[in-house]
Amino acid sequence: MARCASSPQRRLARAALGFVALGIVLYLALYAAAERLLRERADANPFHRVAVAERQVDWVILGSSHAMPLGFGGFESQMERDTGLEILNLGTQGAGPLYNRLVLEHLLRAHDVRNVLYVADGFAFQSRTWNEERVAEPKLLARTPWDPALARALARAVLHDGVSWRGWLDYASGFSKINNRERFAPDRWEAATQFERAWRPSASAVRSRIEYLYPEGPQPQAQARYLAQLEQLLRTAAAAGARVTIVKLPLPRSYRQALPDEAAFDAALQRTALLAGDSWRDLSRSFDAPEFFFDSDHLNRRGVTRLYDEHLRLLLTDRAAAGREGT
């Protein structure tokens, strides 16, 4: 009787295991399909761009959204044709130094990088929003291709950098990829469509932008923590033989004057660069007329062209030549 009684239990257990196995197989199939679709449609995601980049890079551009227009409208390719250099723009909207450090470390695992242009913005050093939370941001993870090395790097970021374990679990499980409602949408920042327009100055737009970027105002303790992340990025570059130039790009006067405690940030940023033996250039006052920007603080095509003609071309070619002479 005991054997007969246990037989239905065994059948139930086998059915349950079969159901679980089927669920796992279906989930893996969805994961594979989502990953394939991501690789077909990914574009702006920095980890995707690393995966498809040339093995040798003369210049990698890092930073947040202010760095991104240097690649809008084919301008990255235009700079490459003009200089003969391999340039890779990995700027990412809202990305602070922690996120950029992880991007650079991932790039250096399989690429030879000679120079780094880090576009610095004060807001990115003031909050977890632009650092730990950005690393675990589902919208970014939904566009980030699977790589075991990156999974290990994110695990270390959870253990040592305060990134949420939920971000690692999301990446490892592919949850955001499978559930991405924008899976068929272009992988690009929508502001790229404004690259050709000129900004009409607006005090309310500037005020809203500052409130969004600095919701709690300057945070000295956070700034010190994220400057330490930048120092780690600089050490990572130096260990790989890459030279770093930290730069602040031109800004409209109305926006620049509204930045909270920017002088203190500039001084701290300059000290960080000089202590690491790297170059620092403040171009934020180079030009500030509205016709060079497409909104309160981002360069349009005319602005990027002027920046390149007056500053970037010489910077890129001189540092690249110096790097080749030193190898």
N, C-alpha and C positions, 0 to 999 in steps of 0.2 A: 504493500500500500504506500510506503514511504517513497519507493521509486516512482510509482504512478503519480503521486502528488507532486514530486519534484519535476516531472517532465513538463507540465505547463509553465513552471517557473523558468526552466531552461529555455523553452521556446520564447517566452516573453523577453528573457535576457538577450537571446540572439536577435530578436526583432528590434530591441532597443539599440543594440550595438550596430545593427545594419542601418537603422535610421540615422544614428550619429555619423557613421561612416559615409552614408549618402550625403548628409549635410556638409561634411568636410569636403567631399569631392566637389559638390556644387559650389561651395565657397571658393575653393582653389580655382575652379574654372572661371568664376566671376573675377577673381583676383587677376588671373592671367589675361582675361579679356580687357580688364581695366588698365592693366600695365601696358598691353599692346597698344590700346587706344591712346594712352598717355604719350608713349614714345612716338606715335604718328603725329600727334597734334601739339606736343610741347614745343615751346619756343623761348619764352622769356625766363622761365625758371632757371636759376643759376646752376643747380646741380645737373639739370638736363644739358645746359650749355657746356658744362665741364665734360660730360659724357661724350659729346660729339666734337669737342675742340681738337685742333691740331696738337700734336705732342709737345711742340716747342712754341712758347708764347713769349713775344718780346715785351708786351705790356698787358697786364690784367688790371682792369678798372673795378674797384670795389666802392661800396658806399650805399646810400639810400636813394630816394627818388631823384635827388639833384644830379646824381651820376647818370641816370638813365637816358636823358636826352642826348648824351654823347653817342648813343646808338640808335636814336630814332631816325626814321626816314632815310635809311641807308648811310647815315653819316659815319658809322664805324667802318664800313667798307671804303668809303671815300677817304678816310684818314689812312687806311692801309694802302690804298693805291698811291696816295701822295707820298707816303714815307717809306714804303716798301717793308713795313713792319707788320708782324702778326699781333693784332690787338683783340683782346677778349673782354667785353664789357659784362661784368657780373653784378652790376648795381641792381638792387632790389628794393622795391617800395617799402619804406618803413623799417629797413634793416639796420640795426645797431652794430656795434663792434663785435659782440658775441656771435651773432649770425654770420657776419663777414669773416670772422676768424675761422669758423667751421667751414665756410665755403673755400677759403684759401687753403686750409689744411687738406681738404678733399681734392682740390686741384693739384696740389703738390705731390700727391701720392703717385701719380702716373704722368705728370707733365713737368717739363723744364721751363721754369718761369724766370725771366731775367729782371723784370722791373714790375713794381706795383704802384699804381696811382690810387691813393685812398682819398676819396672825396668826403670830407668831414663835415658834419652838421651837429650843432650843439644839442638839439632835441634828442638825438639818438643816444646820448650819454646820460639821460636824466631819468629813465624809467625802465622797469621790467617789460613794459608794453612793447618796446622796440628791440628787446633782447631775448630774455628767456621765453616770454610769451610768443615772440615772433618765430622762434625756433619750433615751437609746438603748434603754430597756427594751422588749423585744418585746411584752409584754402591753399596755403603753400605746400603742405604735405600731399594734398590731392594731385599736385603737379610734379612732385619730386620722384624721380625714377628709383626703383629698388636697387640697392647696392649693399652687399654684406658689410663692406668697409664703412659705409655711411651709417648703417645700423649700429655698428660697434661704436662709432664716434658719437652718435646720439646717446647711446647708453652711458658713455663716459661723461657726456654733458649732463645727464641726469644725476650721476653720482657726484660730480665735482663742480658743476656750474649752476646748479639750482633749477635746471629745466624740469618741467613736470614729467613724471613717468607716463602720464597719459599721452604725451606727445610721442614718446618712443613706442608705446603700445599701438597708437594709431598708425605710425609709420610701418611697424613690423607686421601688423595685421592687414594693412591696406584699406582700413575702414573708410577713410575719407575719399580714397580713389574710387572704391566701389559705389559709394553713395554720393559722388560728385554730380550735382544737378547741372553743373556747367561743363560737363565732360566734352560736349561738342562745340563749346564756345572757343574763340581764339584765345591762346595763352599769351596775353599781352595786357599791359596797363592801358585802360581806356583813354587816359590822358594823351597817349601817343597820337591820337587823332587830332589833337589841338596844336601840334608842333608848328604848323605854318601860320597860326594866328598871332596877333599882337594883343597884349593885355590892356584893358581899360582900367586905370587905377580905381581902387575901391577901398575905402577905409574899413568898411564892414567886412570885406573879404579878408583883408589882412588880419583884422581882429579875430575873426572866426578861425583862421588858419593857426594863429598863435595859440588860441585857446585849445584847439585840437591837439597840437603838438606838445604843449606845456600845460596840461590840465591842472597840475599842482605847482606850477612855477618851477624855478631852479631847485634842484635837489643835490646839494654838495656831496652827501654820502654816496648817493647813486653815481654821481659823476666820477668820484674817485674809483668806485668799483669798476666802472666801464672803461675808464682810462687804463686800468690794470689789464682789462681784456685787450685793449689796443696795444699795450706793451707786449702782451703775449703774441699778438698777431705780428708785431714787428720782429720779435725774436724768432718766430716761425719762418718768416721771410728770410731773415739773415742766415739762419741755419741752412736754408736751401740755396743760398748764394744770390738771393734776389734783393735789389735795392728798392727802397720805398720812398715815394714822395707823397707827403700829406698836403692836400690843397683844399682851400675853401673857394668855391666858385662865386662869380658875381651874383649880387642880389639887388633888387630894387631898394632904393633908400628907405621908402616907407616900411618895407618889411624888415630891413636890417635894423632900423632904429627901434622897432617894436620888440626885438629879441630880448628876452630877460637875462640880464647879467652876462651878456655875450663877451665882454672884455675879460672877465675872469676865466671863462671857458677858453678863450683864445690863448691866454697866458699859460694855462695848464696844458693845452694841446701843444703849444710850442715847446714847453719844457720836456714833454714826453718825447717829441720827435728828436730834439737835440740830444737828450740823454741816450737815445738809442742810436745816435749817429746818422739819423736819416734827415732828409730834406723837408722843409716846411715853407709853403707859399700861401699867403693870404691874398687872394684875388677878388675878395668880396666887394671891394670898392672900385674895381677896374672900370666898370660902366654900370649905370643903373637906370637908364631911360626905359620907360615901359615898352617901347617897341622891340626890345630885345628879349621879352619874356612872354610866355603864353598864359601865365596866371600870376598870382601874387609872388611866386618865388622860383619858378622853373624856366630855364632858358628855352626859347624857341629856336627855329632854324637860324634866323638872323643872329641871335645871340651866340649860339654854338659856333657859327662860322666866325664871328668876330673873336670869340675866345680862342678858337683854334689858330686863326691867323696871327693874333697878337701875342699869344702865350703858349698854347699847347704844342704847336708844331715844333718849335725850338726845344721845348722841354722834352718831348718824346724822342726827338732825333739825337739831341745831345746826350741824354742819359743812356739811350740805347747804345750809342757809339762808345761811351765811357765804359759801359758794361762789357762790350765785346773786347775792348782793349785790356780789361782786367781779367779776362778768362784765359 
